[in-house]
Each structure stands twice: as structure tokens, then as C-alpha cells.
């Protein structure tokens, strides 16, 4: 019999990345039956409404906390990837009594200016010509060439989600990413933190790993073979890594 988790009985709350929704975590949740798992849609994604004309990371965090409270989640293990990772950082820093363990996946504390401009451009594209032109660059960023060439179901899933997303919700999320800066909050994160990153992710995400390691007091780093969507492409490996960390 497997040994019980040190965090058994505490729910895991999953926060997704840009352009998908809570359902992206289904393959991970399915192989973690020993945990209570909840995935929450971020504003403008899935079934979650927009939160205002010019939202911020703090607004997204407030939405998540409202949902967590509605679901009766007083304490949680918080897992966030990319956009969801920025939101998770904010929550862990500003509501430390609610977060007992933090997992940051392929995320940053802030973006360099060249990427901020890319987010501004992406918002304009979504609003002006729609989502179709955003699908291909998203897949290239998230998945390895092998996954794309094999046409894995998860690749088709992301393509369908991005293609079908509300352009305004996507554009507003891009604006959240463009203005996001949680660097001053990192020192306030007291929860033991696991940082997971794909070995072939883009440079800003690779560079963020040592920043988290140096600034967040209790941090462990795990590298997984893959790109920005490693938690989707290698969902079983990701789930095993999460399980092992929660039993440590």
C-alpha cells in the first residue's frame, strides 16, 4: 500500500494558463484519486465571466478566492501554470493562511519588455481579427514538435479551446500578463513552494526559475522534459511529480 500524503485531506486547487480552461487539468486530476481536486476557470475563460474592462492579476486572484470560498475551501494546495501561476503567486503572498503548499508551473513573476509588447500585440490581434491566427503560435510554444506531429489529443484540445475562446476574454488576459509584476510579493510567500518548468520552455520562463528559488524562502525545483505545456503533454509525469512532492 502506498504511504499517505502529508497533505491528504487538503484539497488541490488548479489554475490554468491562457486560452484554455479548468478542463485542461482533467488528465492530471484523473490520476490523483487520493486527493480532493478542484480546477477553477479564470475570468474570461470557460464559464467564468469577465471581471471588468481593465483587469489585473489582483482581480483574477480575487475571483479565484471568491470561488474557493464559495466551494468551502478554507485551506488549499495551490497549483498554477503560466497565467495561473501568476495568480497563484498573488494568492499565496496575500492570503498565506489559505495556502499550505504552492506549485508554480512554467510561469514568471514579470515579463521583459519585449514580451510585454508581444502581449499587447496579441490583445490587438484577438480583438481585430479573432482567434484563429493565435492557434498555431500557441501550439508551437506549448508543445514539442513530436507531440504536434503525432497530433496528440491534448494538442487538438488546446487548439479547439484557443480557437473557440471569447476574443475579448483572451485580450483582457493578455493585458493582465502584460502588466503583471509579482516580484515584490515573492518575499511574502511562506508556503513551501515547488517550481516545475519544462526544460525547453521559452527564455523568460527558464530565467524565472532561479528568481523563484532565490526569493521564495522554501523552494524546490523540478525540471521536466518538454516545453511550456509540459503539464499537459506529460500529464502523467507531472501528476507523479506532484504526488511525490506532496508526500515528501
Residue pairs with C-beta under 8 A, 6 or more apart in sequence:
2 34
3 247
4 34
4 247
5 34
5 35
5 243
5 246
5 247
6 246
6 247
6 248
7 35
7 77
7 100
7 101
7 246
8 34
8 35
9 36
10 36
10 75
10 76
10 77
10 100
10 101
11 35
11 36
11 37
11 38
11 73
11 76
11 77
12 32
12 35
12 36
12 37
12 38
12 76
12 77
12 78
12 79
12 242
13 38
13 39
13 40
13 64
13 68
13 73
13 76
13 77
13 78
13 79
14 22
14 25
14 28
14 29
14 37
14 38
14 39
14 40
14 79
14 80
14 84
15 39
15 40
15 42
15 64
15 78
15 79
15 80
15 81
15 83
15 84
15 85
15 87
15 88
16 22
16 24
16 25
16 39
16 41
16 42
16 45
16 81
16 83
16 84
17 24
17 81
17 82
17 83
17 84
17 106
17 228
17 229
18 82
18 83
18 170
18 173
18 174
18 177
19 45
19 134
19 138
19 158
19 161
19 162
19 165
19 170
19 173
20 45
20 157
20 158
20 161
20 162
21 41
21 42
21 45
21 46
21 47
21 48
21 161
22 39
22 40
22 41
22 45
22 46
23 39
23 46
24 39
24 157
24 158
24 161
24 232
25 37
25 39
26 39
27 154
27 232
27 235
27 236
27 239
28 37
28 231
28 235
28 238
28 239
28 242
29 37
29 39
31 235
31 236
31 239
31 240
32 239
32 242
32 243
35 77
35 246
38 68
38 71
38 73
40 48
40 64
40 67
40 68
41 47
41 48
42 48
42 60
42 63
42 64
42 83
42 84
42 87
42 173
43 49
43 50
43 51
43 55
43 59
43 60
43 63
43 169
43 172
43 173
44 50
44 51
44 166
44 168
44 169
44 170
44 172
44 173
45 165
45 169
45 173
48 63
50 168
50 169
50 172
51 59
51 60
51 62
51 63
52 59
53 172
54 172
54 175
55 172
55 175
55 176
56 176
56 179
56 180
57 86
57 87
57 90
57 176
57 179
57 180
57 182
58 90
59 176
60 83
60 86
60 87
60 90
60 176
61 87
61 90
61 91
61 94
64 87
64 91
65 91
65 95
65 98
68 76
68 98
73 98
74 98
75 97
75 98
75 99
75 100
76 98
76 99
76 100
77 99
77 100
77 101
77 102
77 103
77 246
78 88
78 91
78 92
78 99
78 101
78 102
78 103
78 191
79 88
79 103
79 105
79 242
80 86
80 87
80 88
80 89
80 103
80 104
80 105
80 107
81 105
81 106
81 107
81 231
82 105
82 106
82 107
82 228
83 107
83 173
83 176
83 177
84 105
84 107
85 104
85 105
85 106
85 107
85 108
86 107
86 108
86 109
86 176
86 177
86 180
86 182
88 99
88 102
88 103
88 104
88 107
89 102
89 104
89 107
89 109
89 182
89 185
89 186
89 189
90 182
90 185
91 98
91 99
92 99
92 102
92 189
92 190
92 191
92 193
93 182
93 185
93 186
93 188
93 189
94 185
94 188
96 188
96 189
96 190
96 191
99 191
100 191
101 191
101 192
101 193
101 194
101 246
102 189
102 191
102 192
102 193
102 194
102 216
103 193
103 194
103 195
103 196
103 242
103 245
104 193
104 194
104 195
104 196
104 212
105 195
105 196
105 197
105 230
105 231
105 238
106 196
106 197
106 198
106 201
106 205
106 228
106 229
106 230
106 231
107 205
107 208
108 180
108 204
108 205
108 207
108 208
109 180
109 181
109 182
109 183
109 186
109 208
109 211
109 212
110 180
110 181
110 182
110 183
111 119
111 177
111 178
111 180
111 204
112 204
115 204
116 178
116 179
119 174
119 175
119 177
119 178
120 174
120 175
120 178
122 134
122 170
122 171
122 174
123 170
123 171
123 172
123 174
123 175
123 178
124 171
125 133
125 134
126 134
126 167
126 168
126 170
126 171
126 174
127 167
127 168
127 171
130 167
131 162
131 163
131 164
131 165
131 167
131 170
132 163
134 162
134 170
135 159
135 162
135 163
138 158
138 159
138 162
139 148
139 155
139 158
139 159
140 148
141 202
141 227
141 228
141 229
142 158
142 227
142 228
142 229
142 232
142 233
143 152
143 154
143 155
143 158
143 227
143 229
143 232
143 233
144 200
144 226
144 227
144 233
147 154
147 155
147 233
148 155
152 233
154 229
154 232
154 233
154 235
157 232
158 229
158 232
162 170
183 211
183 215
186 211
186 212
186 215
186 216
187 215
187 216
187 217
189 216
189 217
190 217
190 218
191 218
192 218
192 219
192 220
193 212
193 216
193 218
193 219
193 220
194 219
194 220
194 221
194 222
194 242
194 245
195 209
195 212
195 213
195 219
195 220
195 221
195 222
196 221
196 222
196 223
196 224
196 230
196 231
196 238
196 241
197 205
197 206
197 208
197 209
197 221
197 222
197 223
197 224
197 230
198 205
198 223
198 224
198 225
198 226
198 227
198 228
198 229
198 230
199 223
199 224
199 225
199 226
200 225
200 226
200 227
201 226
201 227
201 228
201 230
202 228
205 228
209 221
212 219
212 221
213 219
213 221
220 245
222 241
222 245
224 230
224 234
224 237
224 238
224 241
225 234
226 233
226 234
227 233
230 238
231 238
